[in-house]
Amino acid sequence: MHIWVDADACPKVIKDILFRAATRTSIPLTLVANQTLHVPPSPLIRSVQVAAGFDVADNEIVKRVAAGDLVITSDLPLAAEVIEKGVHVLSHRGEWYSAANIRPLLNMRDFMDNLRASGIQTGGPPPMSQSERQAFAGHLDRFLANRC
């Protein structure tokens, strides 16, 4: 098993939780981004910098994942793609994405995109809350405990 992180939009607090989890469980962790990332010195933790461009990091993750891996992302199209490959997906806010819930989430995303395209202001996501950080850490810990 391997943990993959869509790191361009991943909050620092979530990366820190992931660094500690990888070290504690000895599960390899790779952060993929189109910018240089600083990661702690560890043979388990690495970063991969890809070229700038739309979905370049997402495509790299899709290319590298294998069934049973865990992807950390809030990007719904990326989640849908890797779920089809048998990959587990946890959002930065602690929500599991699965074959059972990804289609309705994509439909809502597309609906909101259409609203924004028509000029309606929908606002962005709220700042990450402490309860979302705790939910993420709890879901991650339970998942990794069942895999180790």
C-alpha positions as CSV (number, residue, x, y, z in Angstrom):
1,M,0.0,0.0,0.0
2,H,1.1,3.6,-0.7
3,I,-0.4,7.0,0.2
4,W,-0.6,9.5,-2.6
5,V,-1.3,13.2,-1.9
6,D,-2.7,15.7,-4.4
7,A,-0.4,18.2,-2.7
8,D,-1.0,21.5,-4.6
9,A,-4.2,22.3,-2.6
10,C,-3.4,20.2,0.5
11,P,-3.3,22.3,3.7
12,K,0.0,22.2,5.6
13,V,-1.8,20.9,8.7
14,I,-3.0,17.8,6.7
15,K,0.5,17.3,5.3
16,D,1.9,17.3,8.8
17,I,-0.7,14.7,9.9
18,L,0.3,12.6,6.9
19,F,4.0,12.9,7.7
20,R,3.5,11.6,11.2
21,A,1.2,8.8,10.0
22,A,3.7,7.6,7.4
23,T,6.5,7.5,9.9
24,R,4.4,5.8,12.6
25,T,3.1,3.1,10.2
26,S,6.1,2.7,7.8
27,I,3.7,3.2,4.9
28,P,5.3,5.1,1.9
29,L,3.9,8.6,1.3
30,T,4.3,10.6,-2.0
31,L,3.2,14.1,-2.4
32,V,2.6,15.2,-6.1
33,A,2.5,18.9,-7.0
34,N,3.6,21.3,-9.7
35,Q,5.7,23.2,-7.2
36,T,8.7,22.4,-5.0
37,L,7.6,20.9,-1.7
38,H,9.6,20.5,1.4
39,V,9.2,17.2,3.1
40,P,10.9,15.8,6.2
41,P,14.0,13.7,5.7
42,S,12.7,10.1,5.6
43,P,13.1,7.1,3.3
44,L,9.3,6.8,3.4
45,I,8.3,10.3,2.4
46,R,9.0,11.9,-1.0
47,S,7.7,14.5,-3.2
48,V,7.3,14.5,-7.0
49,Q,7.3,17.8,-8.8
50,V,5.4,17.7,-12.2
51,A,5.2,20.4,-14.9
52,A,2.7,23.2,-14.4
53,G,-0.5,22.7,-16.2
54,F,-4.1,21.7,-15.9
55,D,-4.5,18.3,-14.3
56,V,-0.8,17.4,-14.7
57,A,-0.4,16.4,-11.0
58,D,-3.7,14.5,-11.1
59,N,-2.6,12.6,-14.2
60,E,0.6,11.6,-12.6
61,I,-1.2,10.3,-9.6
62,V,-3.6,8.3,-11.8
63,K,-0.7,6.8,-13.7
64,R,1.1,5.7,-10.5
65,V,-1.6,4.4,-8.2
66,A,-2.5,0.8,-7.7
67,A,-5.6,-0.9,-6.3
68,G,-5.6,-0.7,-2.5
69,D,-3.6,2.5,-2.3
70,L,-4.9,5.6,-0.6
71,V,-5.2,9.0,-2.3
72,I,-5.7,12.2,-0.4
73,T,-7.5,14.8,-2.5
74,S,-10.5,17.0,-2.6
75,D,-10.5,17.0,-6.4
76,L,-13.7,15.1,-7.3
77,P,-12.7,14.2,-10.9
78,L,-9.4,12.8,-9.7
79,A,-11.2,10.9,-7.0
80,A,-13.6,9.4,-9.5
81,E,-10.7,8.3,-11.8
82,V,-8.8,6.5,-9.0
83,I,-11.9,5.0,-7.4
84,E,-12.4,3.1,-10.7
85,K,-8.9,1.6,-10.2
86,G,-9.8,0.3,-6.7
87,V,-8.1,3.1,-4.8
88,H,-9.4,4.5,-1.5
89,V,-9.9,8.3,-1.4
90,L,-10.1,10.6,1.6
91,S,-10.6,14.3,1.2
92,H,-8.5,16.9,3.1
93,R,-11.7,17.6,5.1
94,G,-12.1,14.0,6.3
95,E,-14.8,12.8,3.8
96,W,-14.5,9.4,2.2
97,Y,-15.2,9.3,-1.5
98,S,-16.4,6.0,-2.9
99,A,-18.2,4.4,-5.8
100,A,-21.4,4.9,-3.9
101,N,-21.1,8.7,-3.4
102,I,-18.8,10.1,-6.1
103,R,-21.4,10.4,-8.9
104,P,-23.8,12.6,-6.9
105,L,-20.8,14.7,-5.7
106,L,-19.6,15.2,-9.3
107,N,-23.2,16.1,-10.4
108,M,-23.4,18.8,-7.6
109,R,-19.9,20.1,-8.6
110,D,-21.0,20.4,-12.2
111,F,-24.3,22.1,-11.2
112,M,-22.3,24.7,-9.1
113,D,-19.9,25.2,-12.1
114,N,-22.9,26.0,-14.3
115,L,-24.2,28.5,-11.7
116,R,-20.9,30.2,-11.6
117,A,-20.6,30.3,-15.4
118,S,-24.0,32.0,-15.5
119,G,-22.7,34.8,-13.2
120,I,-24.2,33.6,-9.9
121,Q,-21.8,34.1,-7.0
122,T,-21.6,30.8,-5.0
123,G,-18.6,31.6,-2.8
124,G,-15.7,29.3,-2.1
125,P,-15.3,26.6,0.6
126,P,-15.1,27.8,4.2
127,P,-11.8,27.7,6.0
128,M,-10.8,24.3,7.3
129,S,-12.2,23.8,10.8
130,Q,-10.7,22.0,13.8
131,S,-13.5,19.4,13.6
132,E,-12.5,18.7,9.9
133,R,-8.9,18.3,10.9
134,Q,-9.9,15.8,13.6
135,A,-12.2,14.0,11.3
136,F,-9.4,13.6,8.7
137,A,-6.9,12.4,11.4
138,G,-9.4,10.0,12.8
139,H,-10.4,8.5,9.5
140,L,-6.8,8.2,8.4
141,D,-5.7,6.5,11.7
142,R,-8.6,4.0,11.5
143,F,-7.9,3.2,7.9
144,L,-4.2,2.7,8.5
145,A,-4.7,0.6,11.6
146,N,-6.8,-1.8,9.5
147,R,-4.1,-2.0,6.9
148,C,-1.1,-2.6,9.1
